[in-house]
């Protein structure tokens, strides 16, 4: 089964499916895999014994099988996981590009104050001074900070640092966030005091021309 973009569709579930990571590369010879994280709490999500549903093509040997964490660690600031039944590099490579999902109630309360799941943020209207300036289309998690990727118009995306000073209000229930961005984030800055263009009137006077005929 694939979605409308031609990618493997999320596995069916009786509950709400939350995407928490993607396996991007085999690491070493003992079955480890590097992760791309879609969760703000990887150390809590990837505890030993945690089990995920896999989003893989129908032809994958892992199709329809769960994946259980054996060990999770950070290596040179990169998240790396070992899984049950994945004991060598060959097995790990068969899982590259698999997406990890977990069942969780849609209205599950976050354990952290002022923290939200990605699915709660994507789709929210972005408002500035009471007017809509775009819509959140995805969230990117970087080492320094998270970014809200906002579709401002048909061909422009704006990267908004997801910090309290710039995004002071997040209200998923009402369907919007409020932003107070610095000048130039959503619009091009206009030079309000441009340099005057040079003109012939501004050219230096020719001393020879300023004569009284003497």
C-alpha distance (Angstrom), angle and dihedral (degrees) to the residues before:
residue distance angle dihedral
X1 . . .
X2 3.81 . .
X3 3.79 134.0 .
X4 3.82 126.6 -120.4
X5 3.83 90.7 -82.2
X6 3.77 92.6 57.1
X7 3.80 94.7 -106.4
X8 3.81 124.5 125.5
X9 3.80 106.9 -81.0
X10 3.81 121.1 -122.8
X11 3.79 111.9 -89.3
X12 3.81 115.7 -98.5
X13 3.79 116.4 -99.7
X14 3.77 138.0 176.1
X15 3.79 89.6 -133.6
X16 3.77 135.8 41.1
X17 3.78 114.9 -63.8
X18 3.79 118.3 -139.2
X19 3.79 119.2 -165.9
X20 3.80 108.5 -136.1
X21 3.78 106.0 167.9
X22 3.78 152.0 -15.7
X23 3.79 127.8 -131.5
X24 3.80 105.5 -127.1
X25 3.81 109.0 169.5
X26 3.78 143.1 4.9
X27 3.80 111.8 -112.2
X28 3.77 122.0 -155.6
X29 3.78 126.6 -30.6
X30 3.83 102.0 -70.2
X31 3.80 100.5 74.1
X32 3.80 100.8 -89.4
X33 3.80 119.6 151.1
X34 3.78 130.8 -159.4
X35 3.79 114.5 -128.5
X36 3.76 136.4 -142.8
X37 3.80 103.0 -150.1
X38 3.80 127.1 -138.5
X39 3.80 94.5 175.0
X40 3.79 133.3 79.9
X41 3.80 91.3 -144.6
X42 3.82 108.0 50.8
X43 3.80 94.6 153.8
X44 3.79 88.6 56.3
X45 3.80 96.2 42.2
X46 3.80 98.7 45.8
X47 3.79 99.8 49.6
X48 3.82 117.4 143.0
X49 3.79 108.4 -80.9
X50 3.80 95.5 26.1
X51 3.80 109.0 137.3
X52 3.79 127.5 -152.7
X53 3.77 136.5 -167.4
X54 3.79 112.7 -124.9
X55 3.78 127.8 -130.1
X56 3.81 103.5 -153.8
X57 3.82 135.7 137.3
X58 3.80 117.9 -80.1
X59 3.80 88.6 -111.6
X60 3.81 93.8 58.2
X61 3.83 116.4 108.4
X62 3.83 85.4 -132.6
X63 3.80 94.7 57.7
X64 3.80 110.2 129.3
X65 3.81 93.5 6.7
X66 3.83 126.2 115.8
X67 3.78 122.1 -128.2
X68 3.81 120.5 -140.2
X69 3.80 125.7 -160.7
X70 3.80 117.1 -120.4
X71 3.80 97.6 174.3
X72 3.80 138.4 -6.3
X73 3.79 125.1 -162.6
X74 3.81 143.7 154.2
X75 3.79 117.9 -114.1
X76 3.82 116.6 -172.6
X77 3.83 88.1 -22.0
X78 3.82 91.3 -53.1
X79 3.83 119.8 118.4
X80 3.81 112.1 -122.4
X81 3.80 128.4 -178.8
X82 3.79 137.4 -167.9
X83 3.81 118.2 -152.5
X84 3.79 135.8 -159.7
X85 3.80 111.2 -94.2
X86 3.80 93.7 16.3
X87 3.78 102.0 103.9
X88 3.80 105.8 150.5
X89 3.78 142.4 28.7
X90 3.81 93.8 -96.4
X91 3.80 91.5 58.0
X92 3.80 90.7 45.0
X93 3.80 92.4 52.0
X94 3.81 89.8 54.4
X95 3.82 87.6 63.4
X96 3.81 98.6 48.6
X97 3.84 111.2 128.3
X98 3.82 92.6 17.5
X99 3.81 113.2 140.0
X100 3.79 120.0 -138.3
X101 3.81 120.8 -137.9
X102 3.78 132.4 -177.5
X103 3.80 130.7 -165.2
X104 3.78 113.6 -114.7
X105 3.80 133.7 155.3
X106 3.81 112.0 -99.0
X107 3.79 91.6 -127.7
X108 3.81 95.2 44.6
X109 3.79 109.3 145.9
X110 3.76 116.1 -121.9
X111 3.78 116.1 -116.5
X112 3.81 89.7 -137.8
X113 3.77 125.8 68.8
X114 3.81 112.7 -116.3
X115 3.82 92.2 10.3
X116 3.77 126.8 123.8
X117 3.77 139.0 -176.4
X118 3.79 116.2 -110.7
X119 3.81 91.8 -114.0
X120 3.81 89.3 58.7
X121 3.81 91.5 57.0
X122 3.80 103.0 39.9
X123 3.79 110.5 93.7
X124 3.80 96.8 21.8
X125 3.79 118.2 139.1
X126 3.82 112.8 -114.7
X127 3.80 113.6 -138.3
X128 3.78 130.6 -168.4
X129 3.80 120.8 -176.5
X130 3.80 88.7 -13.6
X131 3.82 95.1 -54.2
X132 3.80 127.0 105.3
X133 3.80 113.1 -112.7
X134 3.80 99.6 172.9
X135 3.78 147.0 -50.3
X136 3.82 133.0 -87.8
X137 3.80 108.2 -109.9
X138 3.82 99.8 173.3
X139 3.80 145.3 -15.5
X140 3.79 123.8 -122.1
X141 3.80 120.5 -158.1
X142 3.79 112.4 -149.8
X143 3.81 127.7 176.8
X144 3.81 92.6 -109.7
X145 3.82 99.5 40.5
X146 3.78 145.1 -32.1
X147 3.79 122.0 -91.4
X148 3.79 129.9 -149.7
X149 3.80 108.6 -143.7
X150 3.80 105.5 -146.3
X151 3.79 124.5 -165.5
X152 3.80 100.8 -140.4
X153 3.80 96.6 174.9
X154 3.78 140.6 -19.8
X155 3.80 96.0 -66.1
X156 3.81 106.2 19.9
X157 3.78 133.2 79.7
X158 3.80 122.9 -170.1
X159 3.81 122.2 -153.1
X160 3.80 108.2 -142.3
X161 3.83 118.5 -169.6
X162 3.80 105.6 -124.4
X163 3.79 96.5 -132.5
X164 3.79 130.1 128.1
X165 3.81 94.0 -112.6
X166 3.82 92.1 58.9
X167 3.82 101.2 28.1
X168 3.82 103.0 35.7
X169 3.81 96.8 160.9
X170 3.81 127.7 46.5
X171 3.80 115.1 174.2
X172 3.82 112.1 167.4
X173 3.81 91.3 171.0
X174 3.81 90.8 58.7
X175 3.80 91.8 39.5
X176 3.78 102.5 -119.4
X177 3.79 149.5 84.1
X178 3.79 126.8 -148.7
X179 3.79 119.7 -135.1
X180 3.79 130.9 -164.4
X181 3.79 99.3 -173.2
X182 3.77 126.7 -179.5
X183 3.79 117.2 -101.1
X184 3.75 113.0 -76.8
X185 3.81 98.3 26.8
X186 3.80 95.9 102.7
X187 3.80 99.4 18.6
X188 3.76 139.7 31.8
X189 3.76 114.1 -96.9
X190 3.79 115.3 -114.1
X191 3.78 119.4 -143.5
X192 3.78 101.4 -125.9
X193 3.80 93.5 -172.9
X194 3.79 107.0 40.0
X195 3.75 121.1 -178.0
X196 3.82 109.7 -96.0
X197 3.75 114.4 -110.2
X198 3.76 115.8 -109.0
X199 3.80 114.2 -105.9
X200 3.75 137.3 -176.6
X201 3.81 89.2 -104.9
X202 3.80 89.9 62.6
X203 3.81 96.0 52.2
X204 3.83 116.1 116.0
X205 3.76 115.1 -92.5
X206 3.77 116.9 -105.0
X207 3.79 106.0 -121.6
X208 3.76 89.6 -152.2
X209 3.78 90.6 59.0
X210 3.79 93.7 54.6
X211 3.77 99.4 77.2
X212 3.77 134.7 130.8
X213 3.74 93.2 -148.5
X214 3.83 95.0 -97.0
